[in-house]
Amino acid sequence: MVTLLLDSTQLEVVLSVTEHALSFRKQNVVIERSQISRVQLTDDAWTWLRGVPDPGTYVPVAVAMGSWKSAGGRDFAIIRRRKPSVVIDLEGHPEFQRVILTTRNGLALIQALRLATGEEAHDVADLATATPPAAGTGRARKPKPTAAPA
């Protein structure tokens, strides 16, 4: 698993010797906190992978490590099997537009980043009920009658 170091100014993705070799990268990935636009948790990081390795290592459903080039830009990925992962969208980073990492500490990372901004978490269910649909846009369904026992 990848090691994440977070301080008040930056997030550093510390790579192991194996990760350095498979990702064809000599240095760790350093991201300024101001460049992080969104962080999401996912159970399947493979759905977020886009483009082709450039340079990188790819063994389907086993490992994806390195830089990935696509029409949308360059991403950095350290993905192992189908384990919990975190997807970090970036704005203004000189090298990458997205970082996809397999890590057990995704929730802790999101909480640590949220503490720094002072934003409060919102439950999706609360957001959905906060804005009722406009009149005439949705139909209420009547429950189907159940058959009476014989």
C-alpha positions in Angstrom: 0.0 0.0 0.0 1.1 3.5 -0.7 2.0 5.9 2.1 0.4 9.3 2.3 2.0 12.2 4.2 -0.3 15.2 4.8 0.8 18.5 6.3 -0.6 22.0 6.3 0.7 22.8 2.8 1.0 19.6 0.8 0.1 15.9 0.3 3.0 13.6 -0.5 2.5 10.2 -2.0 5.5 8.2 -0.8 6.3 5.3 -3.0 8.0 2.1 -2.0 11.0 0.7 -3.9 8.7 -1.6 -5.9 6.2 1.2 -6.6 9.1 3.4 -7.8 10.2 0.6 -10.2 6.8 -0.3 -11.5 5.7 3.3 -12.0 9.0 4.2 -13.7 9.2 7.2 -11.3 12.3 8.4 -9.4 10.6 10.8 -7.1 7.5 10.8 -4.9 4.3 12.6 -6.1 3.9 16.0 -4.2 0.6 17.8 -4.4 0.0 21.3 -2.9 -3.2 21.3 -0.9 -4.5 24.2 -2.8 -4.4 22.1 -6.0 -6.8 19.5 -4.7 -10.3 20.1 -6.0 -12.1 16.9 -5.0 -11.4 13.7 -3.2 -13.6 10.6 -3.6 -13.6 7.1 -2.2 -14.2 4.1 -4.5 -14.4 0.4 -4.1 -13.2 -0.2 -7.7 -10.4 2.1 -8.9 -10.3 0.4 -12.3 -13.4 2.3 -13.4 -11.5 5.6 -12.9 -8.5 4.6 -14.9 -8.4 6.3 -18.3 -5.9 6.3 -21.2 -2.8 4.2 -21.6 0.4 3.8 -19.5 3.0 6.5 -20.4 5.2 5.2 -18.7 3.7 2.7 -16.4 3.0 -0.9 -15.7 -0.4 -2.5 -16.4 -1.5 -6.1 -15.6 -5.3 -6.2 -16.0 -7.2 -6.5 -12.7 -3.9 -7.0 -10.8 -1.8 -3.9 -10.9 -1.7 -0.5 -12.6 1.2 1.8 -11.6 2.6 4.9 -13.2 1.5 7.8 -15.4 -1.5 7.4 -17.7 -2.0 9.6 -20.7 -5.4 10.3 -22.1 -7.3 13.0 -24.0 -8.2 14.6 -20.7 -4.6 14.9 -19.6 -2.2 12.8 -17.4 -3.2 10.8 -14.4 -1.0 9.1 -11.8 -2.2 5.7 -10.6 -1.1 3.1 -8.0 -3.9 0.5 -8.2 -3.7 -3.0 -6.7 -6.4 -5.5 -7.3 -10.0 -4.5 -6.3 -9.3 -2.8 -3.0 -10.6 0.4 -1.5 -9.1 3.4 -3.3 -9.2 7.2 -3.3 -9.5 9.4 -6.4 -8.0 12.9 -6.1 -8.9 15.5 -8.8 -6.4 18.3 -9.2 -6.5 21.8 -10.6 -3.3 23.6 -11.5 -0.9 20.7 -10.8 2.0 21.0 -13.3 2.1 17.2 -14.0 -1.2 15.5 -13.3 -5.0 16.1 -13.5 -5.9 13.1 -11.3 -4.3 10.8 -8.8 -5.8 7.3 -8.2 -4.4 5.4 -5.2 -5.3 2.1 -3.5 -5.2 2.8 0.2 -6.9 1.8 3.4 -6.6 5.4 4.7 -8.9 7.1 2.2 -11.6 8.0 4.7 -8.9 9.4 7.1 -7.5 11.5 4.2 -10.9 13.0 3.4 -11.5 13.8 7.0 -8.0 15.4 7.4 -8.5 17.5 4.3 -12.0 18.5 5.4 -10.7 19.7 8.8 -8.3 22.1 7.2 -11.0 23.7 5.1 -13.6 23.8 7.8 -16.3 22.3 5.5 -18.9 20.1 7.0 -19.8 16.8 5.5 -23.3 16.4 4.0 -25.2 13.1 3.7 -26.4 12.4 0.2 -29.9 11.6 1.5 -30.1 15.0 3.2 -29.0 16.8 0.0 -31.7 14.9 -2.0 -34.5 15.8 0.3 -33.4 19.4 0.7 -34.5 20.4 -2.8 -38.0 19.1 -3.6 -38.7 18.6 -7.3 -40.7 21.3 -9.1 -44.4 20.7 -9.6 -45.3 18.6 -12.6 -41.8 17.1 -13.0 -42.3 13.9 -11.2 -45.2 11.5 -10.7 -46.0 9.9 -7.4 -46.5 6.2 -7.7 -49.3 4.4 -6.0 -48.4 1.2 -4.2 -49.6 -1.9 -5.9 -52.4 -3.6 -4.1 -51.5 -7.0 -2.7 -53.7 -10.0 -3.3 -55.8 -11.0 -0.3 -55.0 -14.5 1.0 -57.5 -17.2 -0.1 
